[in-house]
């Protein structure tokens, strides 16, 4: 993953840390040291932040293990300064399953908060619990408050927080998934506007949260709308039929000529009628900077790649294009290359279909 380093595996799931998280730790040490002039206190504060992000990993692991129960794997968990992200292969299509997966993360924090409260309750030491503990104080009460705050924040009914998915799942029990997503996204953006307004007069950090929520709600609504529009449509309807291929022994100069002559950016590499690799534009540019146009395609192409079939549904292939971190898939029938499907032409297909439907709403979708 770009700018991320793997720090371990939990339950078979790789955990990454983004470099910006290290910047956060450095900033915390410097800020605490400049405030108190005590390096020990600064390092203790950094240790507290590391513990908090360990709790966030457990939160994301709750989502991942709940999704695994329904046969959905988690690609990885990445820690950012604003929290953690568990990249699921997909969200469950069953609203009840999505509800379980969405609630699993906050449920972890509820259990941790209950355990911490019980520990403090039976402990002979006196603990005080108040919101000011976020800025400093005894460790156990601080961790208790952090878990409570994580539950409250994540249950805000707005994407991309868990509460937005809970709201969408509850709505989807009574209406179709697309409509439920649109309503949940609209509610989320309304909450974002409220946060932004309050932030102007109270805490400026709320403006950042408002932007985060607004963008997350818009992205979720857009992605679901695209997947909904692609449902029931085969790849053969949208795939590129006029494309160029390369041979393993071609020079990189040949690929450059194809790129400059047309719109294609990724090239299937074919040998003896079979696809043996894919040369992507980023790999080509990297190779050109090191080898020039005399480099050989077979030495640069990706040999580990995915393919699609003409009869596959576009929505599933679209999800694979997003998850495989690639922009195109060769379309193969009976071992023979028959087309190319890319994120760009899927997007163009959706736009054309929407335009045609707007111009003639009485035409059935299957005809369009």
C-alpha positions as CSV (number, residue, x, y, z in Angstrom):
1,X,0.0,0.0,0.0
2,X,1.3,3.5,-0.9
3,X,2.9,5.3,2.1
4,X,1.8,2.6,4.4
5,X,3.9,-0.1,6.2
6,X,2.6,-3.4,7.6
7,X,3.1,-3.7,11.3
8,X,1.6,-7.2,11.8
9,X,-1.3,-9.5,11.2
10,X,-4.3,-10.1,13.5
11,X,-6.7,-13.0,12.8
12,X,-5.1,-13.4,9.3
13,X,-5.7,-9.7,8.5
14,X,-2.7,-7.4,7.7
15,X,-2.5,-4.2,9.7
16,X,-0.9,-1.2,8.1
17,X,0.2,2.1,9.5
18,X,0.1,5.2,7.3
19,X,3.1,7.5,7.5
20,X,0.8,10.4,8.6
21,X,0.2,8.5,11.8
22,X,3.9,8.7,12.6
23,X,3.7,12.4,12.0
24,X,0.8,12.6,14.5
25,X,2.9,10.8,17.1
26,X,5.8,13.2,16.5
27,X,3.5,16.2,16.7
28,X,2.1,15.0,20.0
29,X,5.6,14.5,21.6
30,X,6.7,18.0,20.5
31,X,3.4,19.7,21.6
32,X,3.5,18.1,25.0
33,X,7.2,18.8,25.5
34,X,6.8,22.4,24.5
35,X,3.9,22.8,26.9
36,X,5.4,21.1,30.0
37,X,9.1,20.8,29.1
38,X,9.1,17.2,30.3
39,X,10.1,14.6,27.8
40,X,8.8,11.8,30.1
41,X,5.3,13.2,30.1
42,X,5.5,13.7,26.3
43,X,6.5,10.1,25.8
44,X,3.7,8.9,28.1
45,X,1.2,10.9,26.1
46,X,2.5,9.3,22.9
47,X,2.1,5.9,24.6
48,X,-1.5,6.7,25.5
49,X,-2.2,7.6,21.8
50,X,-0.7,4.2,20.7
51,X,-3.0,2.5,23.2
52,X,-6.0,4.4,21.8
53,X,-5.1,3.4,18.2
54,X,-4.8,-0.2,19.5
55,X,-8.4,0.1,20.6
56,X,-9.3,1.4,17.1
57,X,-7.7,-1.6,15.6
58,X,-9.9,-3.8,17.8
59,X,-12.9,-1.7,16.7
60,X,-12.1,-2.4,13.0
61,X,-11.4,-6.0,13.8
62,X,-14.9,-6.3,15.1
63,X,-16.2,-5.2,11.7
64,X,-13.8,-7.6,9.9
65,X,-14.7,-10.7,12.0
66,X,-18.5,-10.0,11.7
67,X,-18.1,-9.7,7.9
68,X,-16.1,-12.9,7.8
69,X,-19.1,-14.7,9.4
70,X,-21.0,-13.9,6.2
71,X,-18.1,-15.0,3.9
72,X,-16.8,-11.5,3.3
73,X,-13.0,-11.2,3.6
74,X,-11.1,-8.1,4.8
75,X,-8.3,-6.9,2.6
76,X,-6.5,-5.0,5.4
77,X,-6.8,-2.5,8.3
78,X,-4.9,0.8,8.0
79,X,-4.3,3.3,10.8
80,X,-4.6,7.0,9.9
81,X,-4.4,10.1,12.1
82,X,-8.3,10.3,12.0
83,X,-8.8,6.7,12.9
84,X,-8.7,3.2,11.3
85,X,-10.2,1.8,8.1
86,X,-11.0,-1.8,7.5
87,X,-11.2,-2.5,3.7
88,X,-13.9,-5.1,3.3
89,X,-14.2,-6.8,-0.1
90,X,-17.8,-5.7,-0.1
91,X,-20.6,-4.8,2.2
92,X,-23.3,-7.4,2.7
93,X,-26.3,-7.1,0.4
94,X,-28.7,-8.4,3.1
95,X,-29.7,-5.4,5.3
96,X,-29.7,-7.6,8.4
97,X,-26.2,-8.7,7.8
98,X,-25.0,-5.1,7.1
99,X,-26.6,-4.1,10.4
100,X,-24.6,-6.8,12.3
101,X,-21.3,-5.8,10.5
102,X,-21.9,-2.1,11.2
103,X,-22.7,-2.6,14.9
104,X,-19.8,-5.0,15.5
105,X,-17.3,-2.2,15.7
106,X,-19.1,0.0,18.3
107,X,-20.0,-3.2,20.2
108,X,-16.3,-3.8,20.8
109,X,-16.0,-0.4,22.4
110,X,-19.1,-1.0,24.5
111,X,-17.5,-4.2,25.8
112,X,-14.2,-2.5,26.5
113,X,-15.9,0.4,28.3
114,X,-18.0,-2.0,30.4
115,X,-14.8,-3.9,31.3
116,X,-12.9,-0.8,32.3
117,X,-15.9,0.5,34.3
118,X,-16.1,-2.8,36.2
119,X,-12.4,-2.8,36.8
120,X,-12.6,0.7,38.3
121,X,-15.7,-0.2,40.3
122,X,-14.0,-3.1,42.1
123,X,-10.7,-1.3,42.5
124,X,-9.8,0.2,45.9
125,X,-8.4,3.2,44.1
126,X,-10.6,6.3,43.6
127,X,-11.3,7.2,40.0
128,X,-13.0,10.3,38.7
129,X,-14.7,10.2,35.3
130,X,-15.4,13.5,33.4
131,X,-15.0,14.7,29.8
132,X,-11.8,16.6,30.7
133,X,-10.0,13.3,30.9
134,X,-9.5,13.5,27.1
135,X,-6.8,16.0,27.8
136,X,-5.1,14.2,30.6
137,X,-5.5,12.3,33.8
138,X,-5.6,8.7,35.1
139,X,-5.2,6.0,32.5
140,X,-8.2,3.8,33.1
141,X,-10.8,6.6,33.3
142,X,-9.2,8.2,30.1
143,X,-9.6,4.9,28.3
144,X,-13.2,4.5,29.5
145,X,-14.1,8.0,28.2
146,X,-12.3,7.3,24.9
147,X,-14.3,4.2,24.3
148,X,-17.6,6.0,25.1
149,X,-16.6,8.8,22.8
150,X,-15.8,6.3,20.0
151,X,-19.2,4.7,20.4
152,X,-21.0,8.1,20.3
153,X,-19.0,9.4,17.3
154,X,-19.3,6.3,15.3
155,X,-23.0,6.0,15.8
156,X,-23.7,9.4,14.3
157,X,-26.2,8.5,11.5
158,X,-24.0,9.7,8.7
159,X,-21.6,8.1,6.2
160,X,-18.8,7.0,6.5
161,X,-19.4,6.4,10.2
162,X,-21.0,3.2,11.4
163,X,-24.2,5.0,12.2
164,X,-24.7,5.8,8.6
165,X,-24.6,2.2,7.6
166,X,-26.9,1.3,10.5
167,X,-29.4,3.8,9.3
168,X,-29.1,2.6,5.7
169,X,-29.6,-1.0,6.8
170,X,-32.7,-0.2,8.9
171,X,-34.2,1.8,6.0
172,X,-33.3,-1.0,3.5
173,X,-35.5,-3.4,5.6
174,X,-38.5,-1.3,4.3
175,X,-37.4,0.0,0.9
176,X,-34.9,-0.8,-1.9
177,X,-31.2,-0.5,-1.2
178,X,-30.6,2.5,-3.5
179,X,-33.4,4.6,-2.0
180,X,-32.2,3.7,1.5
181,X,-28.7,4.8,0.6
182,X,-29.9,8.1,-0.9
183,X,-32.0,9.0,2.2
184,X,-29.1,8.0,4.6
185,X,-26.7,10.1,2.5
186,X,-29.0,13.1,2.6
187,X,-29.4,12.9,6.3
188,X,-25.6,12.6,6.7
189,X,-25.0,15.7,4.6
190,X,-27.6,17.5,6.7
191,X,-25.7,16.6,9.8
192,X,-22.5,17.7,8.1
193,X,-24.0,21.2,7.5
194,X,-25.1,21.4,11.1
195,X,-21.6,20.4,12.3
196,X,-20.1,23.0,9.9
197,X,-22.4,25.8,11.2
198,X,-21.6,25.0,14.9
199,X,-17.9,24.8,14.1
200,X,-18.0,28.4,12.8
201,X,-18.9,29.6,16.3
202,X,-17.6,26.9,18.6
203,X,-14.9,24.4,17.7
204,X,-13.2,24.7,14.3
205,X,-12.4,21.0,14.4
206,X,-16.1,20.4,13.7
207,X,-15.7,22.0,10.3
208,X,-13.1,19.3,9.4
209,X,-15.5,16.7,10.7
210,X,-18.3,18.2,8.6
211,X,-16.2,18.1,5.4
212,X,-15.2,14.5,6.2
213,X,-18.9,13.5,6.6
214,X,-20.1,15.4,3.6
215,X,-17.5,13.8,1.3
216,X,-18.1,10.4,2.7
217,X,-21.9,10.6,2.3
218,X,-21.5,11.8,-1.3
219,X,-19.1,9.0,-2.2
220,X,-21.2,6.3,-0.7
221,X,-24.3,7.5,-2.5
222,X,-22.4,7.7,-5.8
223,X,-20.8,4.3,-5.6
224,X,-24.1,2.6,-4.7
225,X,-25.9,4.4,-7.5
226,X,-23.3,3.1,-10.0
227,X,-23.5,-0.5,-8.7
228,X,-27.3,-0.3,-8.8
229,X,-27.2,1.0,-12.4
230,X,-24.9,-1.9,-13.4
231,X,-26.9,-4.6,-11.9
232,X,-28.1,-7.3,-14.4
233,X,-26.0,-5.9,-17.3
234,X,-23.4,-8.3,-18.7
235,X,-19.8,-7.2,-19.4
236,X,-20.2,-7.7,-23.1
237,X,-22.6,-4.7,-23.2
238,X,-19.9,-2.3,-22.0
239,X,-16.5,-3.8,-22.9
240,X,-14.1,-2.1,-25.3
241,X,-14.0,-4.1,-28.6
242,X,-11.6,-1.9,-30.4
243,X,-8.3,-2.2,-28.5
244,X,-4.6,-2.8,-29.0
245,X,-2.5,-5.6,-27.7
246,X,1.2,-6.2,-27.2
247,X,3.6,-9.1,-27.5
248,X,6.1,-10.1,-24.7
249,X,9.0,-9.3,-27.0
250,X,7.7,-5.9,-28.1
251,X,9.7,-2.9,-27.1
252,X,8.3,-0.3,-24.8
253,X,8.4,2.1,-27.7
254,X,5.5,0.1,-29.3
255,X,3.4,0.7,-26.2
256,X,4.3,4.4,-26.3
257,X,3.1,4.6,-30.0
258,X,-0.2,3.0,-29.1
259,X,-0.8,5.4,-26.2
260,X,0.0,8.5,-28.3
261,X,-2.2,7.2,-31.1
262,X,-5.3,6.6,-29.0
263,X,-7.1,6.6,-25.7
264,X,-5.9,3.2,-24.4
265,X,-3.7,3.2,-21.3
266,X,-3.4,-0.4,-20.3
267,X,-2.5,-3.2,-22.7
268,X,-3.1,-7.0,-22.6
269,X,0.0,-8.9,-23.6
270,X,-0.8,-11.8,-25.8
271,X,1.3,-14.8,-26.9
272,X,0.1,-17.6,-29.0
273,X,-3.4,-16.3,-28.8
274,X,-3.5,-16.3,-24.9
275,X,-3.2,-13.4,-22.5
276,X,0.0,-13.8,-20.6
277,X,0.2,-10.4,-18.9
278,X,-1.0,-6.8,-18.6
279,X,1.2,-3.7,-19.2
280,X,-0.3,-0.8,-17.2
281,X,0.4,2.8,-17.8
282,X,2.1,3.4,-14.4
283,X,4.4,0.4,-15.0
284,X,5.2,1.7,-18.5
285,X,6.1,5.2,-17.3
286,X,8.3,3.7,-14.5
287,X,10.1,1.4,-16.9
288,X,10.6,4.2,-19.5
289,X,12.3,6.3,-16.9
290,X,14.8,3.5,-16.2
291,X,15.1,1.6,-19.5
292,X,13.9,4.0,-22.2
293,X,11.9,2.8,-25.2
294,X,14.3,-0.1,-25.8
295,X,13.0,-1.9,-22.7
296,X,11.1,-5.2,-23.3
297,X,7.4,-5.5,-22.5
298,X,7.8,-9.0,-21.1
299,X,10.2,-7.8,-18.5
300,X,7.8,-5.0,-17.3
301,X,4.3,-6.5,-17.6
302,X,2.3,-7.8,-14.7
303,X,2.0,-11.6,-14.8
304,X,-0.3,-11.8,-11.9
305,X,-3.6,-10.3,-13.2
306,X,-7.3,-10.9,-13.2
307,X,-9.7,-11.4,-16.1
308,X,-13.4,-11.1,-16.7
309,X,-15.9,-13.0,-18.8
310,X,-18.4,-11.5,-21.3
311,X,-21.3,-13.0,-19.4
312,X,-20.3,-11.7,-16.0
313,X,-22.4,-8.9,-14.5
314,X,-21.0,-5.5,-14.6
315,X,-21.6,-4.7,-11.0
316,X,-19.4,-7.6,-9.8
317,X,-16.7,-6.8,-12.3
318,X,-16.9,-3.1,-11.2
319,X,-16.3,-4.1,-7.6
320,X,-13.3,-6.2,-8.6
321,X,-11.8,-3.3,-10.6
322,X,-12.0,-1.2,-7.4
323,X,-10.6,-3.9,-5.1
324,X,-7.8,-5.2,-7.3
325,X,-6.2,-1.8,-7.5
326,X,-6.1,-2.0,-11.3
327,X,-7.9,0.1,-13.9
328,X,-8.6,-2.6,-16.5
329,X,-9.4,-6.3,-16.9
330,X,-9.0,-8.4,-20.1
331,X,-12.2,-10.0,-21.1
332,X,-11.7,-13.6,-22.1
333,X,-14.0,-16.2,-23.6
334,X,-12.8,-19.8,-23.9
335,X,-9.2,-18.6,-23.5
336,X,-9.4,-16.0,-26.2
337,X,-9.2,-12.3,-25.7
338,X,-12.5,-10.6,-26.8
339,X,-12.5,-7.3,-25.1
340,X,-11.2,-4.9,-22.4
341,X,-13.2,-3.5,-19.5
342,X,-11.9,-0.4,-17.6
343,X,-13.2,1.9,-14.9
344,X,-13.4,4.7,-17.4
345,X,-15.6,2.9,-19.9
346,X,-17.8,1.6,-17.1
347,X,-18.3,5.2,-16.0
348,X,-19.0,6.3,-19.6
349,X,-21.5,3.4,-20.0
350,X,-23.4,4.6,-16.8
351,X,-23.5,8.2,-18.1
352,X,-24.8,7.2,-21.5
353,X,-27.4,4.9,-20.0
354,X,-28.6,7.6,-17.6
355,X,-28.8,10.1,-20.5
356,X,-30.8,7.8,-22.7
357,X,-33.1,6.9,-19.8
358,X,-33.7,10.7,-19.2
359,X,-34.4,11.3,-22.9
360,X,-36.8,8.4,-23.1
361,X,-38.0,7.2,-19.7
362,X,-40.6,4.8,-21.2
363,X,-37.9,2.7,-22.8
364,X,-37.2,-0.5,-20.7
365,X,-33.8,-0.7,-19.1
366,X,-33.0,-4.0,-20.9
367,X,-33.5,-2.2,-24.2
368,X,-31.1,0.6,-23.3
